[in-house]
Amino acid sequence: MALKGAAIVIDCYNDGFFLMSCTVNMSSINFPNIDHENLPKWQGDLAPLECIEIIEETHNVKSFRFKSQKDAWFQFLPGQHTTLFLNIDGADVMRTYTIASSPTRPHTITITSKRMTDGIVTNWMHDNLKVGDVIDALNIGGSFSVALDKPKKKVLLMSGGSGITPMLSMTRYFVDLAIDVDIVFIHNAQTPEDLIGKYELDYYAHHQLNFGLHYVCDKADATWQGASGFLDTKMLTRLVPDYLEREVYCCGPEAYMVNAKGLLRAGGFDMDYYHQESFDIESSTAQQNMAEPLEKPVVDVEYSGEIVEYNVILTETGKTISCASNSSILSAIQAQGIGVPFACSMGMCGTCRAKMTEGTVDMDAQGGLLKSHEEEGYILTCCSKPTSDVVLDL
Ligand code: FES
């Protein structure tokens, strides 16, 4: 029961001090445990997340902050993503979201999402998710992160629309760790009202050394003082005269990234220093249903070795299926009509992870598998082709 009582508060006004009395809630704050030595790491695998805060970022963008329902801290890299698993109107749906918060604040994760016309999960979250609600998440993964590279000391972050989320995570990471880096951040939005994270980025622009910030709005009225129109080489050169010397990180709708790559190439940029989040955040395959069947397995048309059929034994399902050496195990499973979790189908999100207890595979994971999980025998079925008979805990 909350204790309430009278308290005396000293207020300062125009250099004079006044005593004020008021009633305050005397119950204590319940601080979470942040002792990492005695606090487990959040492990995913449908681990429940509790929504603890919802922030309206713009007219159609919200940030949802979560903590682990069971005390735990989150280990991830700035720019990585997590996959949420929800049951909406009776259907299991998944959606992969970049984590917008920084791993330097490891006790919560924040997902910033934009309402979309056909965004089943995002729109459900915008309309229904409340503080205190609990949802499940599968894993954290991804290879789009400054922390995985050894980038130059000059970095150019480029984002379009809600593609800003990994850039927010990386910026917060740089700031929190006081990394010695020269950042220029270009963010494109349709209108000034669509700018996400503006107050925070403006703060960094004023208070951080070596932090250049440019907003570019497609459409803006006469009151807008920033750049407007389509980003082209001329505008890029004006905003970032030394862009050829920088390591570039880019995220946004496909058309935005195609344009960014094109104008960088045209300007003579060395594309070895260009990184992009190739996962299409606007039209993610992550919303596919677990049980969606395939007519036949998808084969790797560039596979050059001998094609051999192997057995894949699924111990939990109790089935044995055949999988060719030029086909992913996931697509062979789907072709049998067996429902298993998956999202990106690109080895990035970790959703299709399964423990392999026997056998060998050729796996092309794109960051969706933690090293510790790989050491424990897990594989990503979407990007693993069998090289022997295989037994999976699935
Ligand atoms: S489905 Fe995303 S890693 Fe396999």
Boltz pocket constraint, residues with backbone or C-beta under 6 A from the ligand:
constraints:
  - pocket:
      binder: B
      contacts: [[A, 341], [A, 342], [A, 343], [A, 344], [A, 345], [A, 346], [A, 347], [A, 348], [A, 349], [A, 350], [A, 351], [A, 352], [A, 353], [A, 368], [A, 380], [A, 381], [A, 382], [A, 383]]
      max_distance: 6.0
